[in-house]
């Protein structure tokens, strides 16, 4: 049960912090981004525990890959699958399906 509480706090912290950052810089957020932010921090947290012996640069690159992959997956589901249009990068150079 202690692990559940620990993981819940990490998930909730990621969701809240991500949402606050998005509101500060974008002016609004979407509930799916709160969940995505929580999931991202939790996955990064667990990954960092498993690869704690690796260098800081490797851990940072792993975190970047996790966030990018998660944003792409969630974007494909939420924006393309459910047509919610939470974000759209299709006008940006080098975008992938308008999600990242």
VMD Tcl script that draws the C-alpha trace (Angstrom):
set ca {
  {0.00 0.00 0.00}
  {2.90 2.38 0.64}
  {4.02 2.08 -3.01}
  {0.48 2.92 -4.12}
  {0.51 6.09 -2.01}
  {3.97 7.02 -3.26}
  {2.98 6.52 -6.89}
  {-0.32 8.35 -6.39}
  {1.50 11.39 -4.96}
  {3.96 11.37 -7.87}
  {1.10 11.03 -10.40}
  {-0.96 13.79 -8.76}
  {2.07 16.08 -8.51}
  {2.88 15.61 -12.19}
  {-0.70 16.31 -13.20}
  {-1.04 19.41 -11.05}
  {2.37 20.88 -11.92}
  {1.91 20.24 -15.65}
  {-1.54 21.82 -15.60}
  {-0.28 24.89 -13.74}
  {2.60 25.35 -16.17}
  {0.27 25.03 -19.14}
  {-2.21 27.53 -17.69}
  {0.59 30.00 -16.96}
  {2.08 29.81 -20.47}
  {-0.94 28.92 -22.62}
  {-3.80 30.40 -20.60}
  {-5.77 27.14 -20.33}
  {-5.38 23.37 -20.18}
  {-7.44 20.27 -20.86}
  {-8.21 17.43 -18.44}
  {-6.42 14.97 -20.72}
  {-3.21 16.94 -20.25}
  {-3.53 16.67 -16.47}
  {-3.66 12.89 -16.79}
  {-0.83 12.90 -19.34}
  {1.36 15.04 -17.08}
  {0.71 12.73 -14.15}
  {1.43 9.63 -16.21}
  {4.60 11.16 -17.63}
  {6.04 12.02 -14.22}
  {5.12 8.61 -12.82}
  {6.74 6.75 -15.73}
  {9.85 8.93 -15.50}
  {9.97 8.41 -11.73}
  {9.81 4.62 -12.04}
  {12.28 4.61 -14.94}
  {14.77 6.71 -12.96}
  {14.60 4.24 -10.08}
  {15.39 1.40 -12.49}
  {18.25 3.23 -14.26}
  {19.63 5.20 -11.31}
  {23.16 3.92 -12.00}
  {23.16 5.53 -15.45}
  {24.57 8.98 -16.08}
  {22.45 12.08 -15.73}
  {22.46 12.62 -19.50}
  {21.10 9.10 -20.10}
  {18.35 9.65 -17.52}
  {17.46 13.03 -19.05}
  {17.32 11.53 -22.54}
  {15.10 8.73 -21.22}
  {12.77 11.34 -19.70}
  {12.64 13.27 -22.98}
  {11.83 10.09 -24.90}
  {9.09 9.16 -22.42}
  {7.44 12.57 -22.60}
  {7.65 12.72 -26.40}
  {6.27 9.19 -26.85}
  {3.47 9.80 -24.37}
  {2.48 13.10 -25.99}
  {2.43 11.40 -29.40}
  {0.33 8.45 -28.19}
  {-2.13 10.63 -26.27}
  {-2.33 13.06 -29.17}
  {-3.16 10.28 -31.62}
  {-5.87 8.97 -29.32}
  {-7.37 12.27 -28.13}
  {-6.87 14.50 -31.17}
  {-7.04 12.08 -34.07}
  {-9.12 9.28 -32.57}
  {-11.68 11.26 -30.57}
  {-11.36 14.47 -32.66}
  {-11.02 16.63 -29.53}
  {-8.39 18.97 -31.07}
  {-6.63 19.69 -27.79}
  {-3.51 20.70 -29.75}
  {-2.41 20.76 -33.37}
  {1.17 21.12 -34.55}
  {0.36 20.28 -38.18}
  {1.48 23.74 -39.32}
  {4.87 23.36 -37.60}
  {7.91 22.21 -39.55}
  {8.97 18.58 -38.94}
  {5.76 17.69 -37.06}
  {4.65 14.06 -36.89}
  {0.94 13.70 -37.65}
  {0.44 17.13 -36.09}
  {0.96 15.70 -32.60}
  {4.64 16.32 -31.90}
}
mol new
graphics top color blue
foreach p $ca { graphics top sphere $p radius 0.5 }
foreach p [lrange $ca 0 end-1] q [lrange $ca 1 end] { graphics top cylinder $p $q radius 0.2 }
display resetview
